[in-house]
């Protein structure tokens, strides 16, 4: 079945450090890929998305590139802030295969001063 | 910016009781969803709803669960007889196409 694998957390970084959160996927068709963020005590917010191979999604300084050859969608940010502390979820949806989002387990990011 | 809203934010109930979780999707959206997140675990799909009927449901969505769109704005999830293992955060989402927008969630605690 379709699945998403994320790196284990928590990830702890100092402010202004470079962030990478790894995400790989397994899908029977051609998925669209998403990153959602969950701040403490809040719901899920869409961070960015990419709908086809080699697309780059970006928002709020975060980026992720859809790599079909490595089935990956790693999240990156050049300089993290304390306010980026949250849980980040990678997810996929199969194009033309229904509207079910399949989520990874989430990666908690803690950014310290 | 339009957003998905959910009520209540927290619900405590006794095992065996019925609960109804309410959602108001974004007004021009056509697809509606429920997901749940048990504490510390991944977000799991429950059901999707389109054109006034269920379009897909997961194995979790058994006969104890039902969904309804009783009017033009609300979308509800009913759990007929709650179990301890139903304790979770329940998220409603809506979409025009594939990009889904989530509400803040209802935290359900079954005692």
HADDOCK unambig.tbl for C-alpha pairs under 7 A between the chains (distance, minus, plus):
assign (segid A and resid 42 and name CA) (segid B and resid 104 and name CA) 5.75 0.50 0.50
assign (segid A and resid 43 and name CA) (segid B and resid 102 and name CA) 6.87 0.50 0.50
assign (segid A and resid 43 and name CA) (segid B and resid 103 and name CA) 6.17 0.50 0.50
assign (segid A and resid 43 and name CA) (segid B and resid 104 and name CA) 4.01 0.50 0.50
assign (segid A and resid 43 and name CA) (segid B and resid 105 and name CA) 5.83 0.50 0.50
assign (segid A and resid 44 and name CA) (segid B and resid 102 and name CA) 5.80 0.50 0.50
assign (segid A and resid 44 and name CA) (segid B and resid 104 and name CA) 6.98 0.50 0.50
assign (segid A and resid 45 and name CA) (segid B and resid 102 and name CA) 6.64 0.50 0.50
assign (segid A and resid 46 and name CA) (segid B and resid 101 and name CA) 6.89 0.50 0.50
assign (segid A and resid 99 and name CA) (segid B and resid 98 and name CA) 6.27 0.50 0.50
assign (segid A and resid 100 and name CA) (segid B and resid 45 and name CA) 6.58 0.50 0.50
assign (segid A and resid 101 and name CA) (segid B and resid 45 and name CA) 6.78 0.50 0.50
assign (segid A and resid 103 and name CA) (segid B and resid 42 and name CA) 6.70 0.50 0.50
assign (segid A and resid 103 and name CA) (segid B and resid 43 and name CA) 6.10 0.50 0.50
assign (segid A and resid 104 and name CA) (segid B and resid 42 and name CA) 6.45 0.50 0.50
assign (segid A and resid 105 and name CA) (segid B and resid 41 and name CA) 6.50 0.50 0.50
assign (segid A and resid 105 and name CA) (segid B and resid 42 and name CA) 4.53 0.50 0.50
assign (segid A and resid 106 and name CA) (segid B and resid 42 and name CA) 6.68 0.50 0.50
